[in-house]
């Protein structure tokens, strides 16, 4: 199951970042999209018993993991990385949290990279921008955990209140949202371009190693895909 997109597709990135390592420079937005399009252009079925699993290209995997713009959770030198495209208001993304936490607690060679992909409306976009702005306080993961474990947000004020309870300085956050707006815009556009290149139709979208799992997967399936990645699947 997944939350279907509730908005029009965003264009590929049009803003280059030359001041921080938020995202890697691309010659043009078209170049970035073409590189990411290789992800789906060379998808192949795998031997995994999980239904719907596809392989992405090594180039596509490298592109996703190069300067993703947020800190990874888990092992600093992971041998397998899970990438999740998510929305803070997606109920299925929230249901996935305990499974990812269990994986990270049990597997100390695993990392998770969260890719903010707000597809469920304006409040989702505000939550994503707020979480990304928390990076300049060194608190992206704290903001992410607070929001993804929170309720469904109907108003921006609820997002602010949740972040305040998590120890995020909201006044500084607003300044960083404004000061680093181009970086945040570029990162959200990049994530959107990646998600569409992968053919995702909603959240969550999960890539384990090079294995693409659209939608949900139970804990046993996730563990099996991690094991498959270690065995060269």
C-alpha positions in Angstrom: 0.0 0.0 0.0 1.1 3.6 -0.6 -0.3 7.1 -0.4 -1.0 8.3 -4.0 0.3 11.6 -5.0 -2.1 14.5 -4.5 -0.4 17.1 -6.6 1.1 17.8 -10.0 4.6 16.6 -10.7 7.3 19.1 -9.9 9.8 19.9 -12.6 13.4 18.6 -12.3 15.8 20.9 -10.4 16.3 24.4 -11.9 18.5 25.8 -9.1 22.1 24.9 -8.7 23.7 25.0 -5.3 27.1 26.5 -5.2 27.5 27.4 -1.6 26.8 24.2 0.4 27.1 20.5 0.0 23.3 20.1 0.1 23.3 18.7 -3.4 25.9 17.9 -6.1 26.1 20.4 -8.9 24.7 19.2 -12.2 25.5 20.9 -15.5 21.8 21.4 -16.1 18.5 20.2 -14.7 18.0 18.2 -17.9 21.3 16.4 -17.3 20.2 15.4 -13.7 16.9 14.1 -14.9 18.5 12.1 -17.7 20.9 10.5 -15.2 18.1 9.6 -12.9 15.9 8.3 -15.8 18.5 5.6 -16.2 17.2 4.2 -12.9 14.0 3.1 -14.6 15.4 2.6 -18.1 17.4 -0.3 -16.9 15.1 -1.8 -14.2 15.2 -5.6 -14.3 13.2 -8.3 -12.4 15.0 -9.9 -9.5 15.0 -13.4 -8.0 13.5 -12.0 -4.8 10.2 -13.6 -3.8 8.8 -10.1 -2.9 6.3 -9.1 -5.4 7.1 -6.1 -7.6 10.8 -5.9 -6.8 13.0 -4.3 -9.5 16.7 -3.6 -9.8 17.9 -0.1 -10.4 21.1 0.6 -12.1 24.4 1.1 -10.2 24.5 4.6 -11.8 21.1 5.3 -10.4 22.0 4.1 -7.0 25.1 6.2 -7.0 23.2 9.3 -8.0 20.7 8.9 -5.2 23.4 8.5 -2.5 25.7 11.2 -3.7 25.3 14.2 -1.3 21.7 13.4 -0.5 21.3 16.6 1.5 20.4 15.1 4.8 22.3 13.0 7.4 21.8 9.2 7.2 20.4 7.3 10.2 22.3 4.2 11.3 25.8 3.0 10.5 28.3 5.7 9.3 30.1 3.2 7.0 27.1 1.0 6.0 27.4 -1.9 3.6 23.7 -1.6 2.7 21.7 1.7 2.5 18.0 2.0 2.4 16.5 5.0 0.7 13.0 6.0 1.6 10.9 8.6 -0.3 8.2 9.7 2.2 5.6 12.3 3.2 5.1 13.3 6.8 1.3 13.1 6.4 1.4 9.6 4.8 -0.1 7.0 7.1 1.8 4.2 5.5 5.1 6.0 6.0 4.2 6.3 9.7 3.4 2.6 9.8 6.8 1.8 8.3 8.7 3.7 11.1 8.8 0.8 13.6 10.1 -1.6 11.0 12.9 0.7 9.9 13.8 1.3 13.6 13.9 -2.4 14.2 16.2 -3.0 11.3 18.6 -0.2 12.5 18.5 -1.6 16.0 19.3 -5.1 14.9 21.7 -4.5 12.0 24.7 -2.3 12.8 25.9 -2.3 9.2 22.8 -0.7 7.8 21.9 2.9 7.1 18.7 4.7 6.1 18.6 7.9 3.9 15.3 9.8 4.1 14.2 11.6 1.0 11.5 14.2 1.7 8.9 13.9 -1.0 5.9 16.0 0.1 3.0 14.9 -2.2 0.0 15.3 0.0 -0.6 19.0 0.0 0.7 22.3 1.3 1.1 21.2 5.0 3.2 18.3 3.8 5.4 20.7 1.9 5.7 23.0 4.9 6.7 20.0 7.2 9.3 18.9 4.7 10.8 22.4 4.3 10.9 22.7 8.1 12.6 19.4 8.6 15.2 20.2 5.9 15.8 23.7 7.5 16.6 22.0 10.8 19.7 20.6 9.2 21.4 24.0 9.8 20.8 23.4 13.5 22.4 20.0 13.1 19.0 18.5 13.9 17.5 17.1 10.7 17.1 13.6 12.1 15.6 14.8 15.3 13.1 16.9 13.3 12.4 13.9 11.0 11.7 11.5 13.9 9.4 14.0 15.6 7.3 14.7 12.5 7.1 11.1 11.2 6.1 9.9 14.6 3.6 12.7 15.0 -0.1 12.9 14.1 -1.4 13.8 10.7 -0.9 17.6 10.4 -3.7 19.8 9.3 -2.1 23.1 10.0 1.4 24.5 9.8 1.2 25.5 13.5 0.9 21.8 14.4 4.2 21.2 12.6 5.9 24.1 14.5 4.5 22.8 17.9 5.8 19.3 17.2 9.3 20.6 16.3 9.4 22.9 19.4 8.6 19.9 21.6 11.5 18.1 20.0 13.9 20.8 20.9 14.1 22.6 17.6 14.4 26.4 17.7 11.5 27.4 15.5 12.6 31.1 15.2 16.0 30.0 13.9 14.2 27.5 11.7 12.2 30.2 10.0 15.3 32.3 9.3 17.1 29.2 7.9 14.1 28.4 5.7 14.4 31.9 4.2 18.2 32.1 4.1 18.6 28.7 2.5 15.4 28.7 0.4 17.2 27.9 -2.8 19.0 25.0 -1.3 15.8 23.5 0.1 13.9 24.1 -3.2 16.7 22.4 -5.1 16.7 19.4 -2.8 13.0 18.9 -2.9 13.0 19.2 -6.7 15.8 16.7 -6.9 13.9 14.2 -4.7 10.8 14.7 -6.8 12.8 14.1 -10.0 14.3 10.9 -8.5 10.9 9.6 -7.4 9.4 10.1 -10.8 12.5 8.6 -12.5 11.9 5.5 -10.3 8.3 5.4 -11.4 6.9 5.9 -7.9 3.2 6.6 -7.7 3.0 7.6 -4.1 4.7 7.2 -0.7 6.5 5.4 0.7 8.9 4.4 -2.0 11.8 2.2 -0.8 15.1 1.3 -2.3 17.2 -1.3 -0.5 20.6 -1.4 -2.0 19.6 -1.5 -5.7 16.3 -3.2 -5.1 13.2 -1.0 -5.6 10.2 -1.8 -3.5 7.3 0.5 -4.3 5.0 0.9 -1.3 5.0 -1.1 1.9 6.9 -4.2 2.9 6.7 -6.2 6.1 9.7 -6.6 8.3 10.6 -10.1 7.0 10.5 -8.8 3.4 12.8 -5.8 4.3 15.3 -8.1 6.1 15.3 -10.5 3.1 16.0 -7.6 0.7 18.9 -6.4 2.9 20.3 -9.9 2.9 19.9 -10.1 -0.9 21.7 -6.8 -1.3 24.6 -8.2 0.7 24.7 -11.3 -1.6 24.9 -9.1 -4.7 21.3 -9.1 -5.7 
